[in-house]
Amino acid sequence: MVVTKSTLLAAAALACLAAAPTAAHAAAPGFCADYARAAVRQFEAARAIPGCLGGASARWNPDYRIHYGWCLNVAPPAAFTERDIRTRELSGCRRRAGY
């Protein structure tokens, strides 16, 4: 079987579409409001620990709108994962700081 460049591109496009959340799988606005509030609280907690943050990023950002907008475009498990990552990183900062 011969695989052409266009066949590979079509397969890649289908894979991306399959992985992208649909409206039925995207997180709900209420869920995302809670997610964004928690993300901002986590940022503020991290900022209060000397040396915890290297600077603002997509993950560590004080802007509610950034977190809320991102959440609306992903499935809830992705938001849970992101929240868990911030929680683990924040716990590490607290341990290192002796909190």
N, C-alpha and C positions, 0 to 999 in steps of 0.2 A: 504494500500500500504506500502510495506517495503522499506525503503531507506537505501541502503548500503553505506559503507564508500567510495567505488569506485564510486558510483553514485554521492555522494557529491563532491568528488574530481574532477570528470569530469565536473560537473556543475560549480564549482569554476574556473576551467581552461577555460571553455567557457566564463564565465563572464569576466575574465581577458583579454582574446583575444578580446572580443567585446569592452572593454574599451580602449584598446591600440590603439594609432593612427596608421593608415596604411599610406603607402606612399602617398596615395591620400589625406589624412587628415593632414599630418605633415606640419609644416610651411616651406615656401620656403626659400632658401638660402639668397635672398635679404632682405626679411623680418627679418630673423634671424640676419643678419649683422647689421641692424638698431636697433634691439632689444638689441644686445650685446653692441653696442656703447652706447646706452642710459643707460644700466645697469652699465657700467663702469663710465659714467658721474655721475649717481646717487650715486655710491659708493664714488667717489671723493668728491661730494658735502657733503655727510654725514660725511666723514672723516674730512672735514674742520670745522665741528661744534663740539666743545668740548663736550664730553660725549654722542655723538649721537650713535656711534657704540660700541658694546661690543667686537668686534673682527670680523675678516673675517668669513664668512659662505657661504653656497651655494648661498644664496640670496644676501648677501653683500660681494662681491668679486671683486678685481681689475682685475681679469684675463678674458680678452675678450673671450678666447677659451672656458672657462667653460660655460659662458652664451650662446655662439654661439652653442656649442655642445648640450647643454640641449635643446635649442630652436628647433634644427633640429629634435628632437625626440618627440615633442609635437605638438598638434594642436594649431593654432593661439589663440583661446580663453584662453588657459592656459598661454601663454606668456603675453597676455594682462592683465590677472589677476595678474600675478607676478609683472609686471611693475606697476600696480595700487597699489599693496600692498607696494612696495618700495616708491612710490609717497606719499602715506598716511603716512608712517612711517617717511619719510623725512620731510614732512610738520609738523608733530608732533615735531620733533627735532627742527625745525626752531622756532616754537611757544614757546617751552620750553626755548630756548636760547634767545628769544626776538628779533628774526630776522624778 
